[in-house]
Amino acid sequence: MTPIRKELDGRLGGAARAWLDEALAEAAHAAASAPTAPDRGAAGGPPSWEMRFASAGRHCGQDHADSVRTLLLHEARADTGTLTRLYHHGTAAERRAVLLALPSLVPGPEALPLVEDALRTNDTRLVAAAVGPYAAAHLDPHSWRHAVLKCLFTGVPLDAVAGLPERARGDAELARMLTDYAAERTAAGRPVTADLHRALAVTVPPEES
């Protein structure tokens, strides 16, 4: 039993646990049969576990929906194509769950278009999910710098940016962008957040710190 499942079993009521058991069994069946006979829903629709993915919040509660959806994606062994379909057809909550699951499901950069799409939104929950470990590992320097600025623009705490100290250290271009942004805010009579100062501080090369 995974830590996530163990935690959910301690928090969910009996009906929700039974629903989760059935949902995970359907996802496992789909994963096992996918190479030879992809599991399809009624009338050739989406696999039944994908329907469960969409309704996780209704059956298990919104507070547990991310964890439930993550378990389903792992049990189904969702590939990049499946993740992309779920993302583009899903609600904001479903998109967030896909983004959070990327680091453990997609080893390469194939799912970067999903991260880039989320970073084009002003939905702070999506932006926060998009700048996690997957972005830290795969976003190119230019895109990653703009992701940091996006967090500052939208008010997403920079604690959400995975690997910030490591990637920002000695990044003169990021330092320039942050300095320019701070100057723009000061000129407009707007406050400069502590997060911006903290990000600027970690761009200092080791020999200058």
N, C-alpha and C positions, 0 to 999 in steps of 0.2 A: 504494500500500500504506500503510495507516495505521500509526502508530507502535506501536500495540498488536499488530497483526498481525506487524509486523517483529520485535518482541521475542519473540513466541510462536514464530515460525519458528526463532529462534535457540535456543530452549529445549526445544522439543518434539522427540521422536523421530520417525522416519519414519512409523510407523503412526499416531501421534497427528496429525501434520500432514496425512496423507491423510484421516483421519477429519474433521478440521476443514475441509478443502477441500470435502468432500462436504456437510457440515452447512451451510456458508455458501452453497453452491450451492442447497441446498434452501430456505434462508431467502430468498435472492434471488428464486427462482422463486415462492415464496409471495407476496412483496411485489409482484412484477410481475403476478401473476394475480389478486390479491385483489379489485380492483374488479369483475371480471366473473365469475370462477370461483374462489372461495376454495379454497385447497389443503386437502384433508382427508386424514387418514391412513386406514389400513385400517379397513374397516367403519364409515366415517363418523366415526372418532375424531379426536383432535387432529391438526393439521398435523404432518408428519414432522419439521419443524425444531423444533417444541416438544418432541418426544420427545428430540431431540438436546440441547436445552436442559437437560432433566432429567438426562441421562446424561453431561454434560460432565466432571464430576469423575472418573467411572469411566474415561473414554477419554483424558483429557488430564492427569489428576492434580488433586488438590484444590488444590494451590498455584496452578494456572493457571485454575481453574474460573471465578472471577469475570471474568477477562479474556475467556475464551472465550464465556461467556454474554453479556457486554456486546457483543461482536462480533456474535453471533447476533441479539440484539435490534435492533441498528442495521441489520443487513443485511435483516432482515424488516420494518423500519420499524414496529415494534410500537407500536400506539396504546394509549390509556389502558385500553380494554376488554381488550385482550390482556394488558397488564401486570397488570391487576387479576386476571384469571383465573390467570395464572402465579403470582402472589403467593399467592393463596388456596389453590391446589392444590399448591403447592410445599413442599419441605422448607425448613428454616431457611436453608440455604446458597443455595437458589434464591431465597428471599425477599430475602436480602441482595443478591444480584445485581440484582434488580429495583430495589431502593431505590437502589443505587449508580448505576444507569443513568437514573434519573428526570431529573436536571438537563439531560441532553442529548437526551431524547426527549419530554418534556412541557413545553411552554413556559408553560402556565398552571397554576392551582391545582387542576386536576381530579383529580390523583392524591394530594391531601392525605390522603384516608382511609387510604391505605396507610401513610403516615408516622405517622398517629395510631394506627393499629393496632400498628405496631412499637413505638411509645413506651409502649403499655400492657403490653408484655411485660417480662420480666426477663432476656431474652437480650441480653447485652452487645454481641454482634456486630450484632444487629439495631438496638439503640438507637444504637450508633455510626454505623451506615449511615444511620439515619433523621435524624440531626442534621447532615447534610451540606449542600451548597449549595442543594438544593431546599427544605429546611426554612428555611434562612436567607432565601430569596427569598419564600416563600409563607406560612409559619406566621404567624398573627396574634400580637400581642405577648403576650397571656395564655398561649396555648399554647406559644409559644417560651420564655417564662420557665420554665414547668413542665418543658419539655424539658431546660433547663439543670439544673434541680434533679434531674430523673430521672438525668442523668449522674452527679451527685454521689451520689445514693442508691445507684446500682448500681456505682459505681467505674469508670465510663467516663471516661477522661481528657478534660478539656475542650478539648484540642487537636483533638478530633474535631468540635467544634461550629464549623461554618463561620460566618464573619462575627461571631464573638463580640465582638471589640473594637468593631466598628462598631455592632452592635445594642445592646450593653450600655451604651455610653457615655451617661452622663446619665440612665440608667433608674432613677429613684428607687424604683419598685415592685420591681424586681429586687433592688436594694440592700437593701430592707426584708426581702424573702423570704430572701436569703442571710444577713443578719444574724440573723434569727429562727432559721434552721437552725443557724447556728454556735452560737447561744446554747443551743439544745436539746442539741446534742452536748456542749458544755462542761458543762452541768448534769448530763448523764448520765455524765460522766467519760470521754467518748470524744474522740479527737483531732479537731482541725479540719484538714482537708487543705490543703496548699499551693495546690491548685487552687481551693478556695473563696476563699482570701485573694486569689488572682490575679483571680478573677472579680469579687470585691467591689471591687478596686482600679480595674478598668476601668469601673465604673459611675459613678465620680466625674466630674462635668461638667468640660469643658475648663478653665473659669475657676477651678476649685478644684484642678486637678491640679498 
